[in-house]
Amino acid sequence: MKDMGEIKNCLGFRITGDREYGKIWIDQEDYLRQVLDRFHMSSCNPISTPVDTNVKLEKKSSCNPISTPVDTNVKLEKNKSENKRRRR
């Protein structure tokens, strides 16, 4: 593993921050521009977001992983393939 410095982009997200104030901003502006260009919609008119953009997210004191349907489906498929191999 090697330190490549501060993260700037990851999976289509642009990540910026202010270490002094402990703030982080995440957006997808560049990704959305690429999508609009691909579908020839870069000159479309934007509309306001229905979500409050001033919401402050807070760090939870603990993180408990939850089981999602995706996790369950992956486990089911794995079990199916293992059972097929056993039957052969």
HTML snippet that shows the backbone in 3Dmol.js (N, CA, C, O; Angstrom):
<script src="https://3Dmol.org/build/3Dmol-min.js"></script>
<div id="view" style="width:600px;height:400px;position:relative"></div>
<script>
const pdb = `
ATOM      1  N   MET A   1       0.844  -1.155   0.000  1.00  0.00           N
ATOM      2  CA  MET A   1       0.000   0.000   0.000  1.00  0.00           C
ATOM      3  C   MET A   1       0.900   1.231   0.000  1.00  0.00           C
ATOM      4  O   MET A   1       1.943   1.258   0.652  1.00  0.00           O
ATOM      5  N   LYS A   2       0.468   2.260  -0.753  1.00  0.00           N
ATOM      6  CA  LYS A   2       1.289   3.461  -0.791  1.00  0.00           C
ATOM      7  C   LYS A   2       0.413   4.695  -0.648  1.00  0.00           C
ATOM      8  O   LYS A   2      -0.708   4.734  -1.156  1.00  0.00           O
ATOM      9  N   ASP A   3       0.924   5.693   0.040  1.00  0.00           N
ATOM     10  CA  ASP A   3       0.203   6.946   0.258  1.00  0.00           C
ATOM     11  C   ASP A   3       0.275   7.770  -1.016  1.00  0.00           C
ATOM     12  O   ASP A   3       1.361   8.119  -1.479  1.00  0.00           O
ATOM     13  N   MET A   4      -0.886   8.079  -1.581  1.00  0.00           N
ATOM     14  CA  MET A   4      -0.940   8.847  -2.822  1.00  0.00           C
ATOM     15  C   MET A   4      -1.443  10.270  -2.571  1.00  0.00           C
ATOM     16  O   MET A   4      -1.885  10.946  -3.500  1.00  0.00           O
ATOM     17  N   GLY A   5      -1.376  10.718  -1.331  1.00  0.00           N
ATOM     18  CA  GLY A   5      -1.808  12.074  -0.999  1.00  0.00           C
ATOM     19  C   GLY A   5      -3.299  12.139  -0.734  1.00  0.00           C
ATOM     20  O   GLY A   5      -3.967  11.114  -0.599  1.00  0.00           O
ATOM     21  N   GLU A   6      -3.814  13.365  -0.661  1.00  0.00           N
ATOM     22  CA  GLU A   6      -5.231  13.558  -0.378  1.00  0.00           C
ATOM     23  C   GLU A   6      -6.076  13.084  -1.552  1.00  0.00           C
ATOM     24  O   GLU A   6      -5.702  13.253  -2.712  1.00  0.00           O
ATOM     25  N   ILE A   7      -7.218  12.491  -1.233  1.00  0.00           N
ATOM     26  CA  ILE A   7      -8.134  12.030  -2.259  1.00  0.00           C
ATOM     27  C   ILE A   7      -8.817  13.241  -2.893  1.00  0.00           C
ATOM     28  O   ILE A   7      -9.204  14.187  -2.206  1.00  0.00           O
ATOM     29  N   LYS A   8      -8.957  13.189  -4.220  1.00  0.00           N
ATOM     30  CA  LYS A   8      -9.624  14.274  -4.931  1.00  0.00           C
ATOM     31  C   LYS A   8     -10.846  13.756  -5.677  1.00  0.00           C
ATOM     32  O   LYS A   8     -11.871  14.435  -5.739  1.00  0.00           O
ATOM     33  N   ASN A   9     -10.741  12.555  -6.245  1.00  0.00           N
ATOM     34  CA  ASN A   9     -11.844  11.943  -6.986  1.00  0.00           C
ATOM     35  C   ASN A   9     -11.930  10.472  -6.643  1.00  0.00           C
ATOM     36  O   ASN A   9     -10.913   9.798  -6.482  1.00  0.00           O
ATOM     37  N   CYS A  10     -13.171   9.972  -6.532  1.00  0.00           N
ATOM     38  CA  CYS A  10     -13.374   8.555  -6.267  1.00  0.00           C
ATOM     39  C   CYS A  10     -14.759   8.156  -6.755  1.00  0.00           C
ATOM     40  O   CYS A  10     -15.762   8.698  -6.290  1.00  0.00           O
ATOM     41  N   LEU A  11     -14.820   7.213  -7.689  1.00  0.00           N
ATOM     42  CA  LEU A  11     -16.081   6.677  -8.200  1.00  0.00           C
ATOM     43  C   LEU A  11     -17.037   7.768  -8.682  1.00  0.00           C
ATOM     44  O   LEU A  11     -18.239   7.704  -8.423  1.00  0.00           O
ATOM     45  N   GLY A  12     -16.505   8.760  -9.379  1.00  0.00           N
ATOM     46  CA  GLY A  12     -17.340   9.828  -9.913  1.00  0.00           C
ATOM     47  C   GLY A  12     -17.636  10.951  -8.940  1.00  0.00           C
ATOM     48  O   GLY A  12     -18.313  11.914  -9.301  1.00  0.00           O
ATOM     49  N   PHE A  13     -17.144  10.850  -7.715  1.00  0.00           N
ATOM     50  CA  PHE A  13     -17.362  11.901  -6.724  1.00  0.00           C
ATOM     51  C   PHE A  13     -16.128  12.795  -6.648  1.00  0.00           C
ATOM     52  O   PHE A  13     -15.003  12.298  -6.660  1.00  0.00           O
ATOM     53  N   ARG A  14     -16.328  14.100  -6.571  1.00  0.00           N
ATOM     54  CA  ARG A  14     -15.234  15.036  -6.313  1.00  0.00           C
ATOM     55  C   ARG A  14     -15.244  15.299  -4.809  1.00  0.00           C
ATOM     56  O   ARG A  14     -16.289  15.594  -4.228  1.00  0.00           O
ATOM     57  N   ILE A  15     -14.086  15.192  -4.196  1.00  0.00           N
ATOM     58  CA  ILE A  15     -13.985  15.324  -2.741  1.00  0.00           C
ATOM     59  C   ILE A  15     -13.031  16.470  -2.425  1.00  0.00           C
ATOM     60  O   ILE A  15     -11.870  16.459  -2.833  1.00  0.00           O
ATOM     61  N   THR A  16     -13.536  17.457  -1.693  1.00  0.00           N
ATOM     62  CA  THR A  16     -12.709  18.579  -1.261  1.00  0.00           C
ATOM     63  C   THR A  16     -12.920  18.773   0.235  1.00  0.00           C
ATOM     64  O   THR A  16     -13.926  18.338   0.795  1.00  0.00           O
ATOM     65  N   GLY A  17     -11.979  19.418   0.860  1.00  0.00           N
ATOM     66  CA  GLY A  17     -12.125  19.597   2.300  1.00  0.00           C
ATOM     67  C   GLY A  17     -11.295  20.738   2.846  1.00  0.00           C
ATOM     68  O   GLY A  17     -10.453  21.310   2.154  1.00  0.00           O
ATOM     69  N   ASP A  18     -11.548  21.047   4.080  1.00  0.00           N
ATOM     70  CA  ASP A  18     -10.817  22.077   4.813  1.00  0.00           C
ATOM     71  C   ASP A  18     -10.378  21.444   6.129  1.00  0.00           C
ATOM     72  O   ASP A  18     -11.158  21.351   7.076  1.00  0.00           O
ATOM     73  N   ARG A  19      -9.127  21.013   6.175  1.00  0.00           N
ATOM     74  CA  ARG A  19      -8.619  20.324   7.372  1.00  0.00           C
ATOM     75  C   ARG A  19      -8.666  21.215   8.608  1.00  0.00           C
ATOM     76  O   ARG A  19      -8.957  20.744   9.707  1.00  0.00           O
ATOM     77  N   GLU A  20      -8.383  22.488   8.430  1.00  0.00           N
ATOM     78  CA  GLU A  20      -8.349  23.410   9.572  1.00  0.00           C
ATOM     79  C   GLU A  20      -9.691  23.442  10.306  1.00  0.00           C
ATOM     80  O   GLU A  20      -9.728  23.496  11.535  1.00  0.00           O
ATOM     81  N   TYR A  21     -10.787  23.410   9.553  1.00  0.00           N
ATOM     82  CA  TYR A  21     -12.114  23.470  10.163  1.00  0.00           C
ATOM     83  C   TYR A  21     -12.804  22.105  10.220  1.00  0.00           C
ATOM     84  O   TYR A  21     -13.940  22.005  10.684  1.00  0.00           O
ATOM     85  N   GLY A  22     -12.127  21.058   9.753  1.00  0.00           N
ATOM     86  CA  GLY A  22     -12.693  19.712   9.803  1.00  0.00           C
ATOM     87  C   GLY A  22     -13.922  19.545   8.932  1.00  0.00           C
ATOM     88  O   GLY A  22     -14.862  18.849   9.315  1.00  0.00           O
ATOM     89  N   LYS A  23     -13.928  20.176   7.760  1.00  0.00           N
ATOM     90  CA  LYS A  23     -15.083  20.119   6.854  1.00  0.00           C
ATOM     91  C   LYS A  23     -14.722  19.322   5.610  1.00  0.00           C
ATOM     92  O   LYS A  23     -13.564  19.286   5.194  1.00  0.00           O
ATOM     93  N   ILE A  24     -15.731  18.684   5.021  1.00  0.00           N
ATOM     94  CA  ILE A  24     -15.541  17.936   3.780  1.00  0.00           C
ATOM     95  C   ILE A  24     -16.752  18.175   2.880  1.00  0.00           C
ATOM     96  O   ILE A  24     -17.891  18.222   3.345  1.00  0.00           O
ATOM     97  N   TRP A  25     -16.483  18.323   1.586  1.00  0.00           N
ATOM     98  CA  TRP A  25     -17.548  18.508   0.603  1.00  0.00           C
ATOM     99  C   TRP A  25     -17.418  17.424  -0.454  1.00  0.00           C
ATOM    100  O   TRP A  25     -16.320  17.121  -0.921  1.00  0.00           O
ATOM    101  N   ILE A  26     -18.550  16.848  -0.824  1.00  0.00           N
ATOM    102  CA  ILE A  26     -18.583  15.789  -1.835  1.00  0.00           C
ATOM    103  C   ILE A  26     -19.627  16.179  -2.869  1.00  0.00           C
ATOM    104  O   ILE A  26     -20.766  16.495  -2.524  1.00  0.00           O
ATOM    105  N   ASP A  27     -19.232  16.155  -4.147  1.00  0.00           N
ATOM    106  CA  ASP A  27     -20.204  16.447  -5.201  1.00  0.00           C
ATOM    107  C   ASP A  27     -19.908  15.598  -6.429  1.00  0.00           C
ATOM    108  O   ASP A  27     -18.862  14.954  -6.512  1.00  0.00           O
ATOM    109  N   GLN A  28     -20.825  15.602  -7.370  1.00  0.00           N
ATOM    110  CA  GLN A  28     -20.682  14.833  -8.603  1.00  0.00           C
ATOM    111  C   GLN A  28     -20.782  15.726  -9.833  1.00  0.00           C
ATOM    112  O   GLN A  28     -21.201  15.267 -10.896  1.00  0.00           O
ATOM    113  N   GLU A  29     -20.407  16.981  -9.705  1.00  0.00           N
ATOM    114  CA  GLU A  29     -20.555  17.932 -10.801  1.00  0.00           C
ATOM    115  C   GLU A  29     -19.872  17.458 -12.084  1.00  0.00           C
ATOM    116  O   GLU A  29     -20.487  17.480 -13.150  1.00  0.00           O
ATOM    117  N   ASP A  30     -18.615  17.030 -11.999  1.00  0.00           N
ATOM    118  CA  ASP A  30     -17.889  16.593 -13.196  1.00  0.00           C
ATOM    119  C   ASP A  30     -18.560  15.388 -13.847  1.00  0.00           C
ATOM    120  O   ASP A  30     -18.707  15.339 -15.068  1.00  0.00           O
ATOM    121  N   TYR A  31     -18.965  14.417 -13.032  1.00  0.00           N
ATOM    122  CA  TYR A  31     -19.636  13.221 -13.548  1.00  0.00           C
ATOM    123  C   TYR A  31     -20.944  13.602 -14.245  1.00  0.00           C
ATOM    124  O   TYR A  31     -21.243  13.104 -15.331  1.00  0.00           O
ATOM    125  N   LEU A  32     -21.719  14.488 -13.614  1.00  0.00           N
ATOM    126  CA  LEU A  32     -22.999  14.886 -14.200  1.00  0.00           C
ATOM    127  C   LEU A  32     -22.803  15.636 -15.506  1.00  0.00           C
ATOM    128  O   LEU A  32     -23.602  15.483 -16.431  1.00  0.00           O
ATOM    129  N   ARG A  33     -21.756  16.443 -15.597  1.00  0.00           N
ATOM    130  CA  ARG A  33     -21.468  17.130 -16.866  1.00  0.00           C
ATOM    131  C   ARG A  33     -21.162  16.111 -17.965  1.00  0.00           C
ATOM    132  O   ARG A  33     -21.604  16.276 -19.103  1.00  0.00           O
ATOM    133  N   GLN A  34     -20.414  15.067 -17.633  1.00  0.00           N
ATOM    134  CA  GLN A  34     -20.107  14.024 -18.621  1.00  0.00           C
ATOM    135  C   GLN A  34     -21.374  13.312 -19.081  1.00  0.00           C
ATOM    136  O   GLN A  34     -21.533  13.033 -20.269  1.00  0.00           O
ATOM    137  N   VAL A  35     -22.277  13.018 -18.145  1.00  0.00           N
ATOM    138  CA  VAL A  35     -23.539  12.355 -18.495  1.00  0.00           C
ATOM    139  C   VAL A  35     -24.368  13.266 -19.396  1.00  0.00           C
ATOM    140  O   VAL A  35     -24.913  12.811 -20.402  1.00  0.00           O
ATOM    141  N   LEU A  36     -24.468  14.542 -19.046  1.00  0.00           N
ATOM    142  CA  LEU A  36     -25.227  15.489 -19.870  1.00  0.00           C
ATOM    143  C   LEU A  36     -24.628  15.595 -21.268  1.00  0.00           C
ATOM    144  O   LEU A  36     -25.365  15.639 -22.254  1.00  0.00           O
ATOM    145  N   ASP A  37     -23.301  15.636 -21.365  1.00  0.00           N
ATOM    146  CA  ASP A  37     -22.645  15.686 -22.678  1.00  0.00           C
ATOM    147  C   ASP A  37     -22.943  14.432 -23.492  1.00  0.00           C
ATOM    148  O   ASP A  37     -23.234  14.518 -24.685  1.00  0.00           O
ATOM    149  N   ARG A  38     -22.872  13.268 -22.849  1.00  0.00           N
ATOM    150  CA  ARG A  38     -23.102  12.003 -23.545  1.00  0.00           C
ATOM    151  C   ARG A  38     -24.495  11.939 -24.163  1.00  0.00           C
ATOM    152  O   ARG A  38     -24.672  11.389 -25.250  1.00  0.00           O
ATOM    153  N   PHE A  39     -25.487  12.504 -23.468  1.00  0.00           N
ATOM    154  CA  PHE A  39     -26.859  12.461 -23.958  1.00  0.00           C
ATOM    155  C   PHE A  39     -27.283  13.770 -24.616  1.00  0.00           C
ATOM    156  O   PHE A  39     -28.474  14.027 -24.794  1.00  0.00           O
ATOM    157  N   HIS A  40     -26.297  14.600 -24.978  1.00  0.00           N
ATOM    158  CA  HIS A  40     -26.545  15.864 -25.690  1.00  0.00           C
ATOM    159  C   HIS A  40     -27.555  16.736 -24.948  1.00  0.00           C
ATOM    160  O   HIS A  40     -28.478  17.285 -25.551  1.00  0.00           O
ATOM    161  N   MET A  41     -27.371  16.855 -23.648  1.00  0.00           N
ATOM    162  CA  MET A  41     -28.276  17.659 -22.825  1.00  0.00           C
ATOM    163  C   MET A  41     -27.526  18.747 -22.054  1.00  0.00           C
ATOM    164  O   MET A  41     -28.048  19.280 -21.074  1.00  0.00           O
ATOM    165  N   SER A  42     -26.297  19.084 -22.491  1.00  0.00           N
ATOM    166  CA  SER A  42     -25.519  20.053 -21.723  1.00  0.00           C
ATOM    167  C   SER A  42     -26.102  21.463 -21.755  1.00  0.00           C
ATOM    168  O   SER A  42     -25.734  22.303 -20.935  1.00  0.00           O
ATOM    169  N   SER A  43     -27.001  21.727 -22.689  1.00  0.00           N
ATOM    170  CA  SER A  43     -27.603  23.067 -22.732  1.00  0.00           C
ATOM    171  C   SER A  43     -29.003  23.087 -22.119  1.00  0.00           C
ATOM    172  O   SER A  43     -29.730  24.067 -22.283  1.00  0.00           O
ATOM    173  N   CYS A  44     -29.391  22.027 -21.421  1.00  0.00           N
ATOM    174  CA  CYS A  44     -30.720  22.001 -20.802  1.00  0.00           C
ATOM    175  C   CYS A  44     -30.771  22.971 -19.619  1.00  0.00           C
ATOM    176  O   CYS A  44     -29.736  23.362 -19.078  1.00  0.00           O
ATOM    177  N   ASN A  45     -31.973  23.346 -19.234  1.00  0.00           N
ATOM    178  CA  ASN A  45     -32.149  24.295 -18.134  1.00  0.00           C
ATOM    179  C   ASN A  45     -32.228  23.559 -16.803  1.00  0.00           C
ATOM    180  O   ASN A  45     -33.025  22.632 -16.658  1.00  0.00           O
ATOM    181  N   PRO A  46     -31.413  23.960 -15.830  1.00  0.00           N
ATOM    182  CA  PRO A  46     -31.464  23.310 -14.515  1.00  0.00           C
ATOM    183  C   PRO A  46     -32.694  23.753 -13.726  1.00  0.00           C
ATOM    184  O   PRO A  46     -33.272  24.807 -13.990  1.00  0.00           O
ATOM    185  N   ILE A  47     -33.077  22.940 -12.766  1.00  0.00           N
ATOM    186  CA  ILE A  47     -34.147  23.313 -11.842  1.00  0.00           C
ATOM    187  C   ILE A  47     -33.598  23.186 -10.427  1.00  0.00           C
ATOM    188  O   ILE A  47     -32.588  22.520 -10.203  1.00  0.00           O
ATOM    189  N   SER A  48     -34.256  23.815  -9.490  1.00  0.00           N
ATOM    190  CA  SER A  48     -33.761  23.761  -8.114  1.00  0.00           C
ATOM    191  C   SER A  48     -33.988  22.376  -7.519  1.00  0.00           C
ATOM    192  O   SER A  48     -34.897  21.650  -7.922  1.00  0.00           O
ATOM    193  N   THR A  49     -33.153  22.032  -6.565  1.00  0.00           N
ATOM    194  CA  THR A  49     -33.244  20.724  -5.920  1.00  0.00           C
ATOM    195  C   THR A  49     -34.365  20.719  -4.883  1.00  0.00           C
ATOM    196  O   THR A  49     -34.562  21.715  -4.187  1.00  0.00           O
ATOM    197  N   PRO A  50     -35.103  19.611  -4.769  1.00  0.00           N
ATOM    198  CA  PRO A  50     -36.175  19.555  -3.776  1.00  0.00           C
ATOM    199  C   PRO A  50     -35.659  19.267  -2.363  1.00  0.00           C
ATOM    200  O   PRO A  50     -36.447  19.157  -1.423  1.00  0.00           O
ATOM    201  N   VAL A  51     -34.356  19.148  -2.216  1.00  0.00           N
ATOM    202  CA  VAL A  51     -33.756  18.804  -0.925  1.00  0.00           C
ATOM    203  C   VAL A  51     -33.103  20.047  -0.325  1.00  0.00           C
ATOM    204  O   VAL A  51     -32.533  20.863  -1.049  1.00  0.00           O
ATOM    205  N   ASP A  52     -33.185  20.188   0.978  1.00  0.00           N
ATOM    206  CA  ASP A  52     -32.519  21.293   1.658  1.00  0.00           C
ATOM    207  C   ASP A  52     -31.010  21.116   1.522  1.00  0.00           C
ATOM    208  O   ASP A  52     -30.457  20.124   1.996  1.00  0.00           O
ATOM    209  N   THR A  53     -30.350  22.061   0.885  1.00  0.00           N
ATOM    210  CA  THR A  53     -28.904  21.944   0.648  1.00  0.00           C
ATOM    211  C   THR A  53     -28.064  22.390   1.842  1.00  0.00           C
ATOM    212  O   THR A  53     -26.838  22.285   1.803  1.00  0.00           O
ATOM    213  N   ASN A  54     -28.697  22.879   2.888  1.00  0.00           N
ATOM    214  CA  ASN A  54     -27.956  23.337   4.069  1.00  0.00           C
ATOM    215  C   ASN A  54     -28.003  22.345   5.224  1.00  0.00           C
ATOM    216  O   ASN A  54     -27.718  22.712   6.364  1.00  0.00           O
ATOM    217  N   VAL A  55     -28.359  21.098   4.947  1.00  0.00           N
ATOM    218  CA  VAL A  55     -28.415  20.076   5.992  1.00  0.00           C
ATOM    219  C   VAL A  55     -26.995  19.765   6.446  1.00  0.00           C
ATOM    220  O   VAL A  55     -26.105  19.563   5.620  1.00  0.00           O
ATOM    221  N   LYS A  56     -26.785  19.728   7.745  1.00  0.00           N
ATOM    222  CA  LYS A  56     -25.468  19.395   8.283  1.00  0.00           C
ATOM    223  C   LYS A  56     -25.479  17.941   8.738  1.00  0.00           C
ATOM    224  O   LYS A  56     -26.260  17.555   9.607  1.00  0.00           O
ATOM    225  N   LEU A  57     -24.607  17.147   8.140  1.00  0.00           N
ATOM    226  CA  LEU A  57     -24.496  15.743   8.516  1.00  0.00           C
ATOM    227  C   LEU A  57     -23.591  15.632   9.730  1.00  0.00           C
ATOM    228  O   LEU A  57     -22.591  16.341   9.839  1.00  0.00           O
ATOM    229  N   GLU A  58     -23.944  14.749  10.628  1.00  0.00           N
ATOM    230  CA  GLU A  58     -23.147  14.562  11.831  1.00  0.00           C
ATOM    231  C   GLU A  58     -22.562  13.158  11.859  1.00  0.00           C
ATOM    232  O   GLU A  58     -23.173  12.200  11.385  1.00  0.00           O
ATOM    233  N   LYS A  59     -21.389  13.063  12.415  1.00  0.00           N
ATOM    234  CA  LYS A  59     -20.709  11.783  12.536  1.00  0.00           C
ATOM    235  C   LYS A  59     -21.359  10.978  13.651  1.00  0.00           C
ATOM    236  O   LYS A  59     -21.537  11.477  14.762  1.00  0.00           O
ATOM    237  N   LYS A  60     -21.718   9.714  13.350  1.00  0.00           N
ATOM    238  CA  LYS A  60     -22.288   8.849  14.383  1.00  0.00           C
ATOM    239  C   LYS A  60     -21.175   8.375  15.310  1.00  0.00           C
ATOM    240  O   LYS A  60     -20.023   8.229  14.902  1.00  0.00           O
ATOM    241  N   SER A  61     -21.541   8.141  16.554  1.00  0.00           N
ATOM    242  CA  SER A  61     -20.541   7.683  17.513  1.00  0.00           C
ATOM    243  C   SER A  61     -20.158   6.227  17.274  1.00  0.00           C
ATOM    244  O   SER A  61     -19.046   5.814  17.604  1.00  0.00           O
ATOM    245  N   SER A  62     -21.076   5.448  16.701  1.00  0.00           N
ATOM    246  CA  SER A  62     -20.749   4.058  16.386  1.00  0.00           C
ATOM    247  C   SER A  62     -21.420   3.682  15.077  1.00  0.00           C
ATOM    248  O   SER A  62     -22.431   4.269  14.691  1.00  0.00           O
ATOM    249  N   CYS A  63     -20.863   2.728  14.422  1.00  0.00           N
ATOM    250  CA  CYS A  63     -21.389   2.296  13.134  1.00  0.00           C
ATOM    251  C   CYS A  63     -21.737   0.818  13.215  1.00  0.00           C
ATOM    252  O   CYS A  63     -20.865  -0.018  13.452  1.00  0.00           O
ATOM    253  N   ASN A  64     -22.999   0.498  13.019  1.00  0.00           N
ATOM    254  CA  ASN A  64     -23.433  -0.892  13.025  1.00  0.00           C
ATOM    255  C   ASN A  64     -23.798  -1.308  11.610  1.00  0.00           C
ATOM    256  O   ASN A  64     -24.748  -0.770  11.041  1.00  0.00           O
ATOM    257  N   PRO A  65     -23.066  -2.254  11.025  1.00  0.00           N
ATOM    258  CA  PRO A  65     -23.407  -2.682   9.667  1.00  0.00           C
ATOM    259  C   PRO A  65     -24.786  -3.328   9.648  1.00  0.00           C
ATOM    260  O   PRO A  65     -25.176  -4.029  10.582  1.00  0.00           O
ATOM    261  N   ILE A  66     -25.509  -3.079   8.572  1.00  0.00           N
ATOM    262  CA  ILE A  66     -26.832  -3.685   8.441  1.00  0.00           C
ATOM    263  C   ILE A  66     -26.821  -4.641   7.265  1.00  0.00           C
ATOM    264  O   ILE A  66     -26.072  -4.458   6.305  1.00  0.00           O
ATOM    265  N   SER A  67     -27.641  -5.638   7.347  1.00  0.00           N
ATOM    266  CA  SER A  67     -27.749  -6.594   6.254  1.00  0.00           C
ATOM    267  C   SER A  67     -28.693  -6.011   5.216  1.00  0.00           C
ATOM    268  O   SER A  67     -29.815  -5.617   5.534  1.00  0.00           O
ATOM    269  N   THR A  68     -28.237  -5.960   3.991  1.00  0.00           N
ATOM    270  CA  THR A  68     -29.068  -5.423   2.912  1.00  0.00           C
ATOM    271  C   THR A  68     -29.517  -6.559   2.022  1.00  0.00           C
ATOM    272  O   THR A  68     -28.921  -7.636   2.049  1.00  0.00           O
ATOM    273  N   PRO A  69     -30.558  -6.342   1.230  1.00  0.00           N
ATOM    274  CA  PRO A  69     -30.992  -7.385   0.300  1.00  0.00           C
ATOM    275  C   PRO A  69     -29.872  -7.838  -0.628  1.00  0.00           C
ATOM    276  O   PRO A  69     -29.815  -9.007  -1.009  1.00  0.00           O
ATOM    277  N   VAL A  70     -28.979  -6.917  -0.994  1.00  0.00           N
ATOM    278  CA  VAL A  70     -27.867  -7.289  -1.871  1.00  0.00           C
ATOM    279  C   VAL A  70     -26.990  -8.320  -1.178  1.00  0.00           C
ATOM    280  O   VAL A  70     -26.607  -9.319  -1.787  1.00  0.00           O
ATOM    281  N   ASP A  71     -26.667  -8.086   0.100  1.00  0.00           N
ATOM    282  CA  ASP A  71     -25.858  -9.043   0.854  1.00  0.00           C
ATOM    283  C   ASP A  71     -26.531 -10.412   0.868  1.00  0.00           C
ATOM    284  O   ASP A  71     -25.878 -11.436   0.665  1.00  0.00           O
ATOM    285  N   THR A  72     -27.829 -10.421   1.107  1.00  0.00           N
ATOM    286  CA  THR A  72     -28.577 -11.672   1.164  1.00  0.00           C
ATOM    287  C   THR A  72     -28.552 -12.373  -0.183  1.00  0.00           C
ATOM    288  O   THR A  72     -28.351 -13.586  -0.247  1.00  0.00           O
ATOM    289  N   ASN A  73     -28.755 -11.618  -1.267  1.00  0.00           N
ATOM    290  CA  ASN A  73     -28.750 -12.214  -2.606  1.00  0.00           C
ATOM    291  C   ASN A  73     -27.394 -12.801  -2.956  1.00  0.00           C
ATOM    292  O   ASN A  73     -27.321 -13.874  -3.555  1.00  0.00           O
ATOM    293  N   VAL A  74     -26.332 -12.121  -2.595  1.00  0.00           N
ATOM    294  CA  VAL A  74     -24.990 -12.634  -2.870  1.00  0.00           C
ATOM    295  C   VAL A  74     -24.787 -13.953  -2.132  1.00  0.00           C
ATOM    296  O   VAL A  74     -24.254 -14.906  -2.699  1.00  0.00           O
ATOM    297  N   LYS A  75     -25.209 -14.012  -0.871  1.00  0.00           N
ATOM    298  CA  LYS A  75     -25.070 -15.240  -0.085  1.00  0.00           C
ATOM    299  C   LYS A  75     -25.902 -16.368  -0.689  1.00  0.00           C
ATOM    300  O   LYS A  75     -25.445 -17.509  -0.753  1.00  0.00           O
ATOM    301  N   LEU A  76     -27.128 -16.052  -1.135  1.00  0.00           N
ATOM    302  CA  LEU A  76     -27.985 -17.076  -1.737  1.00  0.00           C
ATOM    303  C   LEU A  76     -27.363 -17.634  -3.007  1.00  0.00           C
ATOM    304  O   LEU A  76     -27.351 -18.848  -3.211  1.00  0.00           O
ATOM    305  N   GLU A  77     -26.846 -16.757  -3.864  1.00  0.00           N
ATOM    306  CA  GLU A  77     -26.223 -17.210  -5.108  1.00  0.00           C
ATOM    307  C   GLU A  77     -24.987 -18.057  -4.822  1.00  0.00           C
ATOM    308  O   GLU A  77     -24.742 -19.056  -5.498  1.00  0.00           O
ATOM    309  N   LYS A  78     -24.219 -17.660  -3.830  1.00  0.00           N
ATOM    310  CA  LYS A  78     -23.028 -18.426  -3.462  1.00  0.00           C
ATOM    311  C   LYS A  78     -23.434 -19.823  -2.998  1.00  0.00           C
ATOM    312  O   LYS A  78     -22.816 -20.815  -3.386  1.00  0.00           O
ATOM    313  N   ASN A  79     -24.480 -19.898  -2.163  1.00  0.00           N
ATOM    314  CA  ASN A  79     -24.956 -21.196  -1.683  1.00  0.00           C
ATOM    315  C   ASN A  79     -25.474 -22.054  -2.827  1.00  0.00           C
ATOM    316  O   ASN A  79     -25.232 -23.261  -2.849  1.00  0.00           O
ATOM    317  N   LYS A  80     -26.187 -21.451  -3.783  1.00  0.00           N
ATOM    318  CA  LYS A  80     -26.700 -22.204  -4.934  1.00  0.00           C
ATOM    319  C   LYS A  80     -25.558 -22.826  -5.718  1.00  0.00           C
ATOM    320  O   LYS A  80     -25.606 -24.005  -6.070  1.00  0.00           O
ATOM    321  N   SER A  81     -24.517 -22.019  -5.993  1.00  0.00           N
ATOM    322  CA  SER A  81     -23.409 -22.548  -6.788  1.00  0.00           C
ATOM    323  C   SER A  81     -22.648 -23.629  -6.025  1.00  0.00           C
ATOM    324  O   SER A  81     -22.177 -24.592  -6.631  1.00  0.00           O
ATOM    325  N   GLU A  82     -22.521 -23.484  -4.708  1.00  0.00           N
ATOM    326  CA  GLU A  82     -21.853 -24.517  -3.910  1.00  0.00           C
ATOM    327  C   GLU A  82     -22.666 -25.808  -3.911  1.00  0.00           C
ATOM    328  O   GLU A  82     -22.095 -26.895  -4.001  1.00  0.00           O
ATOM    329  N   ASN A  83     -23.981 -25.703  -3.814  1.00  0.00           N
ATOM    330  CA  ASN A  83     -24.844 -26.888  -3.836  1.00  0.00           C
ATOM    331  C   ASN A  83     -24.776 -27.598  -5.185  1.00  0.00           C
ATOM    332  O   ASN A  83     -24.786 -28.828  -5.231  1.00  0.00           O
ATOM    333  N   LYS A  84     -24.710 -26.850  -6.277  1.00  0.00           N
ATOM    334  CA  LYS A  84     -24.604 -27.454  -7.608  1.00  0.00           C
ATOM    335  C   LYS A  84     -23.311 -28.252  -7.727  1.00  0.00           C
ATOM    336  O   LYS A  84     -23.300 -29.351  -8.281  1.00  0.00           O
ATOM    337  N   ARG A  85     -22.212 -27.690  -7.199  1.00  0.00           N
ATOM    338  CA  ARG A  85     -20.930 -28.386  -7.267  1.00  0.00           C
ATOM    339  C   ARG A  85     -20.959 -29.676  -6.464  1.00  0.00           C
ATOM    340  O   ARG A  85     -20.372 -30.678  -6.873  1.00  0.00           O
ATOM    341  N   ARG A  86     -21.636 -29.657  -5.328  1.00  0.00           N
ATOM    342  CA  ARG A  86     -21.712 -30.853  -4.474  1.00  0.00           C
ATOM    343  C   ARG A  86     -22.496 -31.969  -5.154  1.00  0.00           C
ATOM    344  O   ARG A  86     -22.174 -33.145  -4.988  1.00  0.00           O
ATOM    345  N   ARG A  87     -23.522 -31.606  -5.917  1.00  0.00           N
ATOM    346  CA  ARG A  87     -24.373 -32.609  -6.577  1.00  0.00           C
ATOM    347  C   ARG A  87     -23.659 -33.320  -7.712  1.00  0.00           C
ATOM    348  O   ARG A  87     -24.028 -34.441  -8.061  1.00  0.00           O
ATOM    349  N   ARG A  88     -22.660 -32.705  -8.288  1.00  0.00           N
ATOM    350  CA  ARG A  88     -21.977 -33.295  -9.454  1.00  0.00           C
ATOM    351  C   ARG A  88     -21.131 -34.455  -9.095  1.00  0.00           C
ATOM    352  O   ARG A  88     -20.499 -35.051  -9.967  1.00  0.00           O
TER     353      ARG A  88
END
`;
const viewer = $3Dmol.createViewer("view");
viewer.addModel(pdb, "pdb");
viewer.setStyle({}, {cartoon: {color: "spectrum"}});
viewer.zoomTo();
viewer.render();
</script>
